[in-house]
């Protein structure tokens, strides 16, 4: 009997101690559970990302093997277009060819469900799916060129400030790229690419010319030509940059005035199609109604 009493007392004491300990450290257990949840969710996201990456690599590998069997190769012109769009590496090219090869197949499968004029729909959708990557690449090239063109005046102004402060041209380009990395990331990429090429041993003029070839912009070509001439003839770079910056500001002002002058011509079409008919209805409709009532009264 006494043995059972001691066992019950020991069990009660153990349960009470465990309960008080759990009450004493509730925040630590919640924190631990939260850490475990966050860790588990991070691991789950990582597993899903790795799974998605493996599936993407498998699909790109299949497309790569099909390209090798069919004989599709990435030409110099297509490689230049990818460079103009800011797409580097093998991934964009593989995705481009994957879209060109798998898009028509999906379009044919989709067009086969259309009951009327099935052949026309299949041919049209397959052609559109085949040309869609080309249209997208052209749009990406034009959009990137426009963004770079808009960033050139700001970049040149900052280059003038950095060179006047005593920085060399290469250091000034890196500094300007860092300052414009948020507002103009494309010009930052180009300046970083110039720095990488120079570190790899490429001559400075060739690196600048490569930037002009990648962007295919008149402003960048003029900028590269100016830098090459200052490098070749020993002209003070700060003075040349200042003159070039003044020219860029004047050209931007003239472009803005030209666009403002074109607005008067562009406003004719919405005025004629939308605003003038509404004005005619508001101004002439009461008169027409009055004339109609008067004629109706005369007819009686």
Backbone as CSV, one residue per row, in Angstrom:
resi,resn,N_x,N_y,N_z,CA_x,CA_y,CA_z,C_x,C_y,C_z
1,UNK,0.822,-1.202,0.000,0.000,0.000,0.000,0.863,1.262,0.000
2,UNK,1.872,1.261,0.849,2.780,2.419,0.920,3.558,2.554,-0.385
3,UNK,3.870,1.391,-1.031,4.616,1.412,-2.294,3.772,2.109,-3.375
4,UNK,2.470,1.768,-3.422,1.602,2.402,-4.407,1.463,3.906,-4.156
5,UNK,1.473,4.278,-2.867,1.377,5.699,-2.529,2.589,6.455,-3.031
6,UNK,3.804,5.866,-2.820,5.035,6.519,-3.306,5.070,6.611,-4.825
7,UNK,4.567,5.574,-5.501,4.551,5.615,-6.969,3.597,6.695,-7.492
8,UNK,2.425,6.803,-6.855,1.474,7.834,-7.259,2.024,9.224,-6.999
9,UNK,2.703,9.370,-5.814,3.286,10.676,-5.490,4.382,11.052,-6.483
10,UNK,5.219,10.071,-6.843,6.304,10.344,-7.801,5.742,10.695,-9.167
11,UNK,4.694,9.984,-9.584,4.083,10.292,-10.879,3.446,11.672,-10.899
12,UNK,2.744,12.008,-9.812,2.137,13.343,-9.740,3.175,14.441,-9.735
13,UNK,4.279,14.201,-8.976,5.357,15.187,-8.931,5.991,15.371,-10.304
14,UNK,6.172,14.296,-11.052,6.776,14.379,-12.388,5.860,15.129,-13.355
15,UNK,4.565,14.808,-13.325,3.606,15.497,-14.206,3.492,16.973,-13.862
16,UNK,3.495,17.295,-12.566,3.429,18.701,-12.180,4.656,19.475,-12.608
17,UNK,5.832,18.849,-12.440,7.075,19.506,-12.857,7.093,19.761,-14.358
18,UNK,6.631,18.765,-15.128,6.597,18.917,-16.580,5.616,20.012,-16.997
19,UNK,4.464,20.083,-16.300,3.459,21.101,-16.621,3.967,22.504,-16.293
20,UNK,4.622,22.659,-15.131,5.172,23.961,-14.764,6.289,24.375,-15.706
21,UNK,7.112,23.415,-16.139,8.193,23.736,-17.075,7.636,24.185,-18.416
22,UNK,6.549,23.529,-18.841,5.937,23.938,-20.108,5.302,25.319,-20.009
23,UNK,4.761,25.652,-18.817,4.220,26.995,-18.630,5.298,28.042,-18.513
24,UNK,6.455,27.647,-18.021,7.531,28.629,-17.792,8.181,29.073,-19.080
25,UNK,8.199,28.228,-20.097,8.887,28.572,-21.358,7.940,28.404,-22.545
26,UNK,6.826,29.100,-22.561,5.938,28.945,-23.708,6.459,29.631,-24.967
27,UNK,7.134,30.781,-24.806,7.609,31.516,-25.977,8.696,30.756,-26.713
28,UNK,9.559,30.060,-25.970,10.628,29.312,-26.619,10.059,28.205,-27.480
29,UNK,9.037,27.546,-27.021,8.462,26.464,-27.809,7.776,27.019,-29.060
30,UNK,7.087,28.156,-28.932,6.470,28.766,-30.111,7.533,29.226,-31.107
31,UNK,8.594,29.814,-30.578,9.677,30.245,-31.466,10.296,29.047,-32.182
32,UNK,10.475,27.989,-31.428,11.059,26.795,-32.037,10.151,26.247,-33.126
33,UNK,8.836,26.215,-32.824,7.911,25.725,-33.839,7.914,26.625,-35.066
34,UNK,8.002,27.943,-34.851,8.029,28.870,-35.987,9.281,28.678,-36.830
35,UNK,10.422,28.486,-36.139,11.678,28.248,-36.873,11.572,26.973,-37.688
36,UNK,10.986,25.943,-37.078,10.832,24.684,-37.808,9.894,24.838,-39.004
37,UNK,8.809,25.612,-38.825,7.891,25.833,-39.935,8.564,26.589,-41.072
38,UNK,9.312,27.656,-40.711,9.997,28.447,-41.738,11.038,27.593,-42.460
39,UNK,11.771,26.792,-41.679,12.787,25.935,-42.287,12.150,24.917,-43.214
40,UNK,11.039,24.337,-42.748,10.359,23.348,-43.583,9.812,23.984,-44.854
41,UNK,9.224,25.199,-44.726,8.702,25.870,-45.921,9.826,26.258,-46.872
42,UNK,10.958,26.713,-46.321,12.092,27.060,-47.188,12.614,25.820,-47.906
43,UNK,12.687,24.707,-47.174,13.120,23.467,-47.812,12.139,23.030,-48.885
44,UNK,10.816,23.214,-48.622,9.817,22.843,-49.619,9.940,23.715,-50.864
45,UNK,10.149,25.033,-50.675,10.328,25.926,-51.827,11.578,25.558,-52.613
46,UNK,12.644,25.211,-51.897,13.876,24.824,-52.569,13.694,23.530,-53.347
47,UNK,12.966,22.588,-52.762,12.721,21.323,-53.454,11.892,21.562,-54.711
48,UNK,10.858,22.423,-54.596,10.039,22.721,-55.770,10.832,23.436,-56.840
49,UNK,11.701,24.377,-56.424,12.524,25.096,-57.406,13.493,24.151,-58.104
50,UNK,14.114,23.266,-57.336,15.037,22.308,-57.942,14.299,21.348,-58.864
51,UNK,13.067,20.947,-58.474,12.280,20.071,-59.340,11.914,20.777,-60.638
52,UNK,11.507,22.053,-60.528,11.168,22.828,-61.717,12.393,23.011,-62.610
53,UNK,13.538,23.241,-61.971,14.761,23.422,-62.752,15.154,22.138,-63.465
54,UNK,14.969,20.985,-62.784,15.288,19.715,-63.438,14.361,19.454,-64.621
55,UNK,13.069,19.771,-64.454,12.140,19.587,-65.568,12.486,20.501,-66.730
56,UNK,12.851,21.745,-66.419,13.222,22.683,-67.476,14.488,22.220,-68.185
57,UNK,15.470,21.757,-67.432,16.698,21.260,-68.054,16.429,20.034,-68.912
58,UNK,15.535,19.152,-68.452,15.202,17.967,-69.248,14.522,18.367,-70.556
59,UNK,13.592,19.339,-70.481,12.916,19.794,-71.697,13.888,20.473,-72.650
60,UNK,14.777,21.316,-72.108,15.765,21.981,-72.966,16.742,20.981,-73.562
61,UNK,17.092,19.941,-72.795,17.959,18.901,-73.340,17.300,18.163,-74.484
62,UNK,15.995,17.885,-74.350,15.259,17.241,-75.447,15.242,18.122,-76.688
63,UNK,15.002,19.421,-76.483,15.002,20.351,-77.615,16.385,20.432,-78.243
64,UNK,17.426,20.394,-77.420,18.791,20.440,-77.945,19.097,19.230,-78.823
65,UNK,18.638,18.052,-78.393,18.861,16.848,-79.200,18.054,16.890,-80.493
66,UNK,16.817,17.393,-80.411,16.021,17.528,-81.630,16.650,18.525,-82.593
67,UNK,17.181,19.613,-82.053,17.869,20.588,-82.913,19.057,19.954,-83.619
68,UNK,19.814,19.134,-82.883,20.978,18.488,-83.490,20.563,17.523,-84.601
69,UNK,19.425,16.830,-84.403,18.988,15.891,-85.442,18.405,16.615,-86.654
70,UNK,17.641,17.668,-86.406,17.044,18.403,-87.520,18.069,19.244,-88.254
71,UNK,19.046,19.769,-87.523,20.072,20.600,-88.139,19.870,22.075,-87.939
72,UNK,19.021,22.458,-86.966,18.826,23.872,-86.667,20.012,24.392,-85.870
73,UNK,20.609,25.451,-86.333,21.772,26.034,-85.661,21.520,27.509,-85.395
74,UNK,22.164,28.001,-84.357,22.045,29.412,-84.007,23.009,30.217,-84.853
75,UNK,22.460,30.964,-85.835,23.286,31.737,-86.739,23.846,32.986,-86.088
76,UNK,24.724,33.637,-86.830,25.343,34.855,-86.314,24.320,35.979,-86.169
77,UNK,23.387,36.048,-87.105,22.371,37.099,-87.029,21.460,36.893,-85.817
78,UNK,21.067,35.650,-85.578,20.222,35.382,-84.411,20.994,35.636,-83.120
79,UNK,22.269,35.296,-83.092,23.084,35.561,-81.907,23.206,37.068,-81.662
80,UNK,23.313,37.834,-82.735,23.371,39.283,-82.591,22.049,39.841,-82.080
81,UNK,20.949,39.271,-82.528,19.643,39.719,-82.034,19.482,39.422,-80.547
82,UNK,19.961,38.269,-80.105,19.912,37.966,-78.680,20.766,38.956,-77.888
83,UNK,21.924,39.289,-78.428,22.779,40.274,-77.747,22.106,41.641,-77.706
84,UNK,21.419,42.026,-78.788,20.714,43.308,-78.802,19.571,43.333,-77.798
85,UNK,18.966,42.168,-77.552,17.884,42.089,-76.571,18.384,41.938,-75.147
86,UNK,19.704,41.824,-74.958,20.254,41.664,-73.614,20.160,40.247,-73.082
87,UNK,19.966,39.263,-73.962,19.843,37.854,-73.558,21.161,37.172,-73.848
88,UNK,21.833,36.746,-72.804,23.143,36.127,-72.941,23.093,34.698,-72.423
89,UNK,24.020,33.889,-72.916,24.076,32.502,-72.488,23.300,31.592,-73.435
90,UNK,23.302,30.289,-73.108,22.628,29.309,-73.944,21.151,29.154,-73.617
91,UNK,20.743,29.560,-72.410,19.355,29.374,-72.005,18.354,30.074,-72.895
92,UNK,18.497,31.380,-73.198,17.523,32.056,-74.067,17.409,31.445,-75.452
93,UNK,18.547,31.024,-76.028,18.488,30.412,-77.359,17.730,29.093,-77.331
94,UNK,17.972,28.281,-76.294,17.263,27.013,-76.192,15.767,27.230,-75.999
95,UNK,15.394,28.214,-75.183,13.973,28.508,-74.980,13.342,29.034,-76.267
96,UNK,14.096,29.822,-77.022,13.587,30.340,-78.287,13.284,29.201,-79.258
97,UNK,14.237,28.283,-79.407,14.021,27.156,-80.306,12.951,26.206,-79.767
98,UNK,12.866,26.074,-78.433,11.811,25.242,-77.860,10.436,25.807,-78.179
99,UNK,10.302,27.136,-78.075,9.021,27.760,-78.416,8.707,27.607,-79.898
100,UNK,9.724,27.699,-80.759,9.495,27.554,-82.187,9.155,26.118,-82.571
101,UNK,9.656,25.131,-81.833,9.394,23.738,-82.166,8.128,23.202,-81.506
102,UNK,7.872,23.584,-80.271,6.716,23.049,-79.558,5.461,23.890,-79.768
103,UNK,5.629,25.188,-80.084,4.465,26.038,-80.292,3.579,25.584,-81.440
104,UNK,4.136,25.304,-82.631,3.275,24.813,-83.721,2.576,23.498,-83.401
105,UNK,3.252,22.603,-82.654,2.613,21.341,-82.279,1.379,21.597,-81.410
106,UNK,1.539,22.484,-80.418,0.399,22.834,-79.570,-0.685,23.546,-80.367
107,UNK,-0.283,24.402,-81.319,-1.271,25.103,-82.142,-2.040,24.135,-83.031
108,UNK,-1.355,23.134,-83.574,-2.039,22.122,-84.399,-3.032,21.322,-83.555
109,UNK,-2.601,20.956,-82.344,-3.509,20.223,-81.458,-4.720,21.076,-81.079
110,UNK,-4.513,22.366,-80.883,-5.625,23.245,-80.541,-6.538,23.495,-81.729
111,UNK,-5.957,23.675,-82.910,-6.773,23.930,-84.088,-7.567,22.736,-84.552
112,UNK,-7.120,21.525,-84.203,-7.858,20.328,-84.619,-9.214,20.210,-83.927
113,UNK,-9.420,20.931,-82.821,-10.709,20.886,-82.131,-11.737,21.836,-82.736
114,UNK,-11.325,22.698,-83.664,-12.264,23.628,-84.293,-13.034,22.884,-85.374
115,UNK,-14.353,22.830,-85.315,-15.092,21.968,-86.256,-15.117,22.486,-87.681
116,UNK,-15.231,23.803,-87.868,-15.348,24.348,-89.222,-14.014,24.917,-89.683
117,UNK,-13.700,24.670,-90.979,-12.442,25.143,-91.585,-11.237,24.726,-90.747
118,UNK,-11.166,23.466,-90.435,-10.126,22.969,-89.528,-8.732,23.165,-90.118
119,UNK,-8.572,22.862,-91.413,-7.244,22.962,-92.020,-6.736,24.398,-92.011
120,UNK,-7.628,25.349,-92.306,-7.209,26.767,-92.329,-6.809,27.211,-90.924
121,UNK,-7.607,26.828,-89.931,-7.280,27.203,-88.561,-5.964,26.571,-88.117
122,UNK,-5.765,25.297,-88.449,-4.524,24.609,-88.047,-3.319,25.274,-88.697
123,UNK,-3.417,25.556,-90.008,-2.286,26.185,-90.704,-2.013,27.584,-90.166
124,UNK,-3.082,28.348,-89.947,-2.897,29.711,-89.441,-2.322,29.748,-88.040
125,UNK,-2.857,28.917,-87.147,-2.348,28.899,-85.775,-0.920,28.380,-85.706
126,UNK,-0.599,27.362,-86.523,0.771,26.834,-86.526,1.758,27.882,-87.032
127,UNK,1.380,28.603,-88.083,2.264,29.661,-88.595,2.442,30.776,-87.577
128,UNK,1.341,31.171,-86.931,1.428,32.219,-85.918,2.278,31.774,-84.729
129,UNK,2.124,30.503,-84.306,2.924,30.002,-83.189,4.402,29.912,-83.550
130,UNK,4.691,29.623,-84.818,6.099,29.563,-85.244,6.728,30.945,-85.313
131,UNK,5.947,31.937,-85.709,6.485,33.296,-85.848,6.418,34.094,-84.552
132,UNK,5.657,33.618,-83.563,5.498,34.373,-82.313,6.824,34.620,-81.595
133,UNK,7.731,33.624,-81.455,9.032,33.926,-80.815,9.826,34.997,-81.552
134,UNK,9.714,35.014,-82.891,10.411,36.043,-83.667,9.847,37.425,-83.366
135,UNK,8.523,37.526,-83.311,7.900,38.808,-82.983,8.284,39.262,-81.577
136,UNK,8.283,38.306,-80.642,8.657,38.663,-79.265,10.094,39.135,-79.189
137,UNK,11.002,38.486,-79.930,12.409,38.891,-79.898,12.595,40.269,-80.510
138,UNK,11.889,40.557,-81.600,11.961,41.900,-82.194,11.448,42.958,-81.218
139,UNK,10.355,42.646,-80.528,9.820,43.597,-79.548,10.805,43.807,-78.397
140,UNK,11.456,42.736,-77.934,12.428,42.869,-76.846,13.625,43.712,-77.275
141,UNK,14.075,43.533,-78.527,15.212,44.320,-79.030,14.844,45.800,-79.109
142,UNK,13.659,46.105,-79.651,13.256,47.505,-79.788,13.047,48.163,-78.426
143,UNK,12.449,47.419,-77.499,12.215,47.992,-76.173,13.531,48.269,-75.455
144,UNK,14.478,47.362,-75.571,15.770,47.582,-74.897,16.533,48.740,-75.543
145,UNK,16.489,48.828,-76.854,17.147,49.961,-77.514,16.539,51.288,-77.074
146,UNK,15.234,51.335,-76.949,14.593,52.578,-76.520,14.979,52.933,-75.094
147,UNK,15.054,51.924,-74.210,15.451,52.202,-72.823,16.897,52.675,-72.751
148,UNK,17.770,52.090,-73.545,19.173,52.529,-73.554,19.276,53.937,-74.129
149,UNK,18.505,54.210,-75.181,18.552,55.550,-75.786,18.122,56.615,-74.782
150,UNK,17.130,56.307,-73.968,16.692,57.279,-72.970,17.696,57.445,-71.835
151,UNK,18.498,56.423,-71.587,19.444,56.494,-70.469,20.773,57.142,-70.839
152,UNK,21.060,57.312,-72.133,22.366,57.836,-72.545,22.610,59.260,-72.037
153,UNK,21.670,60.213,-72.158,21.966,61.573,-71.655,22.282,61.612,-70.165
154,UNK,21.524,60.868,-69.354,21.803,60.837,-67.918,23.169,60.213,-67.631
155,UNK,23.484,59.132,-68.361,24.772,58.478,-68.146,25.932,59.396,-68.515
156,UNK,25.792,60.131,-69.611,26.869,61.038,-70.031,27.034,62.180,-69.036
157,UNK,25.937,62.724,-68.529,26.029,63.784,-67.520,26.750,63.298,-66.265
158,UNK,26.413,62.094,-65.816,27.091,61.545,-64.637,28.550,61.230,-64.927
159,UNK,28.843,60.807,-66.158,30.251,60.581,-66.520,31.044,61.882,-66.452
160,UNK,30.452,62.964,-66.922,31.137,64.269,-66.840,31.427,64.624,-65.389
161,UNK,30.462,64.425,-64.512,30.663,64.749,-63.093,31.755,63.878,-62.489
162,UNK,31.738,62.584,-62.801,32.731,61.663,-62.216,34.131,61.963,-62.739
163,UNK,34.256,62.262,-64.032,35.582,62.560,-64.595,36.099,63.891,-64.057
164,UNK,35.213,64.878,-63.918,35.638,66.152,-63.333,36.072,65.989,-61.877
165,UNK,35.498,64.990,-61.192,35.879,64.745,-59.796,37.215,64.037,-59.663
166,UNK,37.800,63.578,-60.779,39.123,62.963,-60.725,39.161,61.485,-61.017
167,UNK,38.037,60.843,-61.302,38.030,59.424,-61.616,38.478,59.198,-63.052
168,UNK,39.089,58.023,-63.277,39.396,57.628,-64.637,38.139,57.210,-65.375
169,UNK,38.266,57.025,-66.687,37.085,56.719,-67.483,36.492,55.367,-67.108
170,UNK,37.334,54.365,-66.918,36.830,53.042,-66.564,36.158,53.047,-65.193
171,UNK,36.784,53.680,-64.216,36.174,53.769,-62.886,34.903,54.610,-62.922
172,UNK,34.899,55.657,-63.767,33.700,56.487,-63.883,32.543,55.697,-64.488
173,UNK,32.830,54.848,-65.464,31.781,54.017,-66.047,31.191,53.066,-65.018
174,UNK,32.052,52.448,-64.216,31.549,51.548,-63.182,30.713,52.300,-62.163
175,UNK,31.178,53.479,-61.773,30.436,54.274,-60.790,29.077,54.714,-61.346
176,UNK,29.065,55.153,-62.602,27.808,55.567,-63.224,26.862,54.387,-63.362
177,UNK,27.413,53.214,-63.705,26.574,52.028,-63.806,25.922,51.667,-62.491
178,UNK,26.677,51.805,-61.395,26.108,51.515,-60.068,25.020,52.525,-59.721
179,UNK,25.254,53.799,-60.041,24.263,54.827,-59.721,22.985,54.667,-60.538
180,UNK,23.116,54.162,-61.770,21.953,54.011,-62.650,21.414,52.594,-62.680
181,UNK,21.858,51.741,-61.777,21.454,50.335,-61.820,19.962,50.142,-61.561
182,UNK,19.331,51.074,-60.859,17.901,50.951,-60.562,17.054,51.633,-61.630
183,UNK,17.410,52.864,-61.980,16.605,53.602,-62.958,16.873,53.146,-64.387
184,UNK,18.126,52.805,-64.704,18.498,52.374,-66.060,19.396,51.136,-65.958
185,UNK,18.827,49.958,-65.706,19.667,48.766,-65.542,20.365,48.333,-66.835
186,UNK,19.821,48.708,-67.994,20.417,48.255,-69.254,21.787,48.898,-69.485
187,UNK,21.902,50.206,-69.205,23.195,50.860,-69.387,24.195,50.355,-68.367
188,UNK,23.721,49.956,-67.190,24.601,49.345,-66.193,25.149,48.023,-66.706
189,UNK,24.297,47.213,-67.343,24.759,45.947,-67.908,25.812,46.170,-68.988
190,UNK,25.603,47.173,-69.825,26.575,47.436,-70.896,27.908,47.900,-70.328
191,UNK,27.890,48.778,-69.331,29.143,49.229,-68.730,29.855,48.086,-68.014
192,UNK,29.109,47.223,-67.349,29.727,46.067,-66.696,30.314,45.107,-67.729
193,UNK,29.631,44.956,-68.862,30.159,44.080,-69.916,31.457,44.639,-70.490
194,UNK,31.534,45.965,-70.629,32.783,46.579,-71.095,33.909,46.307,-70.102
195,UNK,33.614,46.429,-68.806,34.623,46.178,-67.783,35.083,44.723,-67.796
196,UNK,34.144,43.787,-67.977,34.528,42.367,-68.030,35.415,42.080,-69.234
197,UNK,35.059,42.652,-70.375,35.861,42.415,-71.582,37.257,42.997,-71.438
198,UNK,37.370,44.160,-70.818,38.699,44.744,-70.617,39.527,43.923,-69.634
199,UNK,38.879,43.399,-68.596,39.607,42.532,-67.666,40.058,41.243,-68.330
200,UNK,39.292,40.777,-69.306,39.665,39.552,-70.016,40.782,39.781,-71.024
201,UNK,41.206,41.031,-71.212,42.312,41.319,-72.113,41.915,41.970,-73.417
202,UNK,40.650,42.322,-73.585,40.213,42.956,-74.823,40.611,44.420,-74.818
203,UNK,41.109,44.952,-75.925,41.469,46.378,-75.957,40.260,47.266,-75.688
204,UNK,40.549,48.435,-75.170,39.473,49.332,-74.755,38.609,49.753,-75.940
205,UNK,39.227,50.119,-77.068,38.451,50.548,-78.229,37.573,49.426,-78.761
206,UNK,38.112,48.197,-78.749,37.308,47.062,-79.222,36.126,46.803,-78.286
207,UNK,36.339,46.988,-76.983,35.234,46.802,-76.039,34.148,47.850,-76.253
208,UNK,34.551,49.100,-76.500,33.564,50.144,-76.779,32.829,49.864,-78.085
209,UNK,33.559,49.388,-79.098,32.922,49.083,-80.374,31.953,47.907,-80.240
210,UNK,32.285,46.965,-79.363,31.367,45.849,-79.123,30.068,46.345,-78.497
211,UNK,30.153,47.341,-77.607,28.930,47.917,-77.042,28.094,48.576,-78.129
212,UNK,28.746,49.274,-79.055,28.000,49.904,-80.155,27.341,48.861,-81.045
213,UNK,28.022,47.737,-81.282,27.438,46.675,-82.105,26.276,45.987,-81.394
214,UNK,26.376,45.820,-80.067,25.293,45.161,-79.339,24.040,46.013,-79.303
215,UNK,24.190,47.304,-79.129,23.020,48.173,-78.983,22.460,48.626,-80.328
216,UNK,23.341,48.814,-81.331,22.916,49.271,-82.664,22.138,50.582,-82.577
217,UNK,22.650,51.502,-81.769,22.037,52.816,-81.606,22.973,53.893,-82.118
218,UNK,22.383,54.917,-82.730,23.207,56.006,-83.245,23.878,56.771,-82.113
219,UNK,23.167,56.954,-80.996,23.746,57.677,-79.863,24.956,56.936,-79.285
220,UNK,24.817,55.623,-79.142,25.932,54.827,-78.608,27.089,54.801,-79.594
221,UNK,26.772,54.734,-80.894,27.837,54.757,-81.900,28.590,56.088,-81.862
222,UNK,27.862,57.195,-81.706,28.526,58.498,-81.598,29.357,58.579,-80.319
223,UNK,28.810,58.050,-79.230,29.542,58.047,-77.964,30.828,57.218,-78.077
224,UNK,30.727,56.058,-78.708,31.907,55.208,-78.886,32.934,55.857,-79.799
225,UNK,32.470,56.496,-80.873,33.383,57.186,-81.774,34.101,58.337,-81.069
226,UNK,33.364,59.070,-80.228,33.983,60.164,-79.481,35.039,59.649,-78.517
227,UNK,34.738,58.545,-77.811,35.721,57.981,-76.889,36.953,57.453,-77.630
228,UNK,36.727,56.847,-78.788,37.864,56.338,-79.573,38.751,57.471,-80.072
229,UNK,38.145,58.559,-80.488,38.944,59.696,-80.964,39.726,60.349,-79.831
230,UNK,39.101,60.486,-78.668,39.843,61.046,-77.534,40.977,60.129,-77.105
231,UNK,40.758,58.814,-77.201,41.825,57.863,-76.852,42.954,57.901,-77.878
232,UNK,42.595,58.091,-79.137,43.598,58.046,-80.194,44.413,59.343,-80.272
233,UNK,43.767,60.485,-80.135,44.442,61.768,-80.327,44.846,62.435,-79.022
234,UNK,44.482,61.850,-77.888,44.893,62.411,-76.610,44.125,63.642,-76.186
235,UNK,42.902,63.793,-76.662,42.063,64.940,-76.266,41.637,64.780,-74.812
236,UNK,41.581,65.850,-74.029,41.093,65.729,-72.641,39.687,65.134,-72.597
237,UNK,39.544,64.044,-71.862,38.292,63.311,-71.850,37.179,64.127,-71.200
238,UNK,37.511,64.936,-70.193,36.474,65.725,-69.522,35.868,66.756,-70.473
239,UNK,36.720,67.401,-71.262,36.209,68.393,-72.201,35.371,67.736,-73.289
240,UNK,35.834,66.595,-73.805,35.073,65.902,-74.846,33.722,65.419,-74.323
241,UNK,33.711,64.911,-73.099,32.444,64.465,-72.515,31.489,65.627,-72.283
242,UNK,32.022,66.772,-71.876,31.166,67.946,-71.663,30.517,68.397,-72.968
243,UNK,31.309,68.448,-74.040,30.762,68.856,-75.339,29.718,67.844,-75.814
244,UNK,30.031,66.553,-75.634,29.087,65.528,-76.053,27.806,65.584,-75.223
245,UNK,27.931,65.849,-73.910,26.747,65.957,-73.048,25.878,67.135,-73.465
246,UNK,26.494,68.268,-73.819,25.716,69.410,-74.302,24.952,69.063,-75.577
247,UNK,25.622,68.347,-76.480,24.953,67.936,-77.703,23.801,66.973,-77.445
248,UNK,23.985,66.058,-76.484,22.923,65.116,-76.152,21.730,65.824,-75.534
249,UNK,21.972,66.786,-74.662,20.864,67.530,-74.060,20.098,68.318,-75.123
250,UNK,20.835,68.946,-76.037,20.175,69.702,-77.101,19.373,68.775,-78.016
251,UNK,19.943,67.607,-78.304,19.220,66.653,-79.152,17.977,66.138,-78.455
252,UNK,18.046,65.883,-77.145,16.868,65.430,-76.408,15.799,66.517,-76.388
253,UNK,16.215,67.779,-76.252,15.247,68.875,-76.264,14.581,68.986,-77.634
254,UNK,15.364,68.829,-78.694,14.793,68.896,-80.033,13.847,67.730,-80.293
255,UNK,14.191,66.550,-79.770,13.299,65.408,-79.949,11.980,65.622,-79.215
256,UNK,12.064,66.210,-78.015,10.829,66.495,-77.272,9.982,67.536,-78.011
257,UNK,10.609,68.561,-78.587,9.855,69.558,-79.350,9.242,68.935,-80.602
258,UNK,9.955,68.017,-81.222,9.405,67.342,-82.408,8.186,66.499,-82.044
259,UNK,8.286,65.764,-80.933,7.143,64.963,-80.499,5.958,65.844,-80.115
260,UNK,6.237,67.000,-79.502,5.149,67.920,-79.159,4.505,68.503,-80.412
261,UNK,5.299,68.745,-81.451,4.727,69.277,-82.693,3.875,68.230,-83.409
262,UNK,4.202,66.967,-83.246,3.421,65.913,-83.900,2.073,65.689,-83.242
263,UNK,1.917,66.139,-81.998,0.660,65.891,-81.301,-0.518,66.604,-81.961
264,UNK,-0.257,67.765,-82.587,-1.363,68.480,-83.248,-1.937,67.669,-84.407
265,UNK,-1.056,66.997,-85.137,-1.537,66.156,-86.242,-2.213,64.897,-85.704
266,UNK,-1.651,64.324,-84.644,-2.226,63.084,-84.098,-3.571,63.320,-83.435
267,UNK,-3.829,64.544,-82.995,-5.099,64.824,-82.343,-6.255,64.975,-83.321
268,UNK,-5.955,65.068,-84.623,-7.019,65.238,-85.604,-7.940,64.022,-85.638
269,UNK,-7.358,62.832,-85.598,-8.164,61.618,-85.734,-9.118,61.419,-84.559
270,UNK,-8.687,61.510,-83.293,-9.691,61.399,-82.218,-10.692,62.542,-82.207
271,UNK,-10.262,63.746,-82.657,-11.217,64.858,-82.729,-12.321,64.579,-83.746
272,UNK,-11.905,64.106,-84.928,-12.879,63.865,-85.995,-13.765,62.664,-85.677
273,UNK,-13.187,61.633,-85.099,-13.934,60.391,-84.900,-14.775,60.383,-83.637
274,UNK,-14.343,61.075,-82.580,-15.020,60.938,-81.294,-15.584,62.265,-80.768
275,UNK,-14.793,63.338,-80.811,-15.201,64.577,-80.145,-16.172,65.378,-81.011
276,UNK,-15.880,65.547,-82.297,-16.767,66.326,-83.169,-18.162,65.723,-83.288
277,UNK,-18.319,64.400,-83.483,-19.692,63.853,-83.507,-20.460,64.116,-82.228
278,UNK,-19.800,63.990,-81.088,-20.489,64.274,-79.822,-20.914,65.741,-79.738
279,UNK,-20.023,66.638,-80.166,-20.372,68.065,-80.149,-21.532,68.363,-81.098
280,UNK,-21.525,67.740,-82.278,-22.618,67.961,-83.217,-23.945,67.472,-82.649
281,UNK,-23.874,66.321,-81.956,-25.110,65.795,-81.361,-25.629,66.735,-80.285
282,UNK,-24.746,67.231,-79.450,-25.169,68.109,-78.359,-25.688,69.443,-78.898
283,UNK,-25.020,69.991,-79.930,-25.394,71.319,-80.419,-26.558,71.279,-81.403
284,UNK,-26.595,70.293,-82.268,-27.591,70.278,-83.333,-28.824,69.465,-83.009
285,UNK,-28.709,68.525,-82.051,-29.881,67.680,-81.768,-31.078,68.495,-81.283
286,UNK,-30.918,69.476,-80.356,-32.115,70.276,-79.975,-32.720,71.028,-81.145
287,UNK,-31.863,71.569,-82.024,-32.396,72.287,-83.188,-33.135,71.341,-84.121
288,UNK,-32.595,70.154,-84.337,-33.254,69.173,-85.202,-34.596,68.765,-84.618
289,UNK,-34.631,68.548,-83.301,-35.897,68.178,-82.657,-36.922,69.301,-82.765
290,UNK,-36.466,70.528,-82.567,-37.392,71.668,-82.687,-37.929,71.789,-84.105
291,UNK,-37.033,71.640,-85.098,-37.475,71.708,-86.496,-38.448,70.578,-86.790
292,UNK,-38.190,69.396,-86.229,-39.090,68.265,-86.447,-40.464,68.512,-85.861
293,UNK,-40.487,69.074,-84.641,-41.800,69.384,-84.035,-42.549,70.475,-84.836
294,UNK,-41.777,71.461,-85.317,-42.428,72.505,-86.113,-43.014,71.974,-87.396
295,UNK,-42.262,71.104,-88.074,-42.784,70.507,-89.312,-43.976,69.620,-89.025
296,UNK,-43.935,68.921,-87.892,-45.093,68.081,-87.537,-46.319,68.948,-87.278
297,UNK,-46.120,70.118,-86.634,-47.245,71.007,-86.392,-47.806,71.584,-87.688
298,UNK,-46.951,71.908,-88.660,-47.420,72.418,-89.931,-48.180,71.358,-90.727
299,UNK,-47.732,70.098,-90.560,-48.404,69.018,-91.277,-49.817,68.829,-90.785
300,UNK,-50.078,69.107,-89.500,-51.439,68.977,-88.989,-52.337,70.082,-89.521
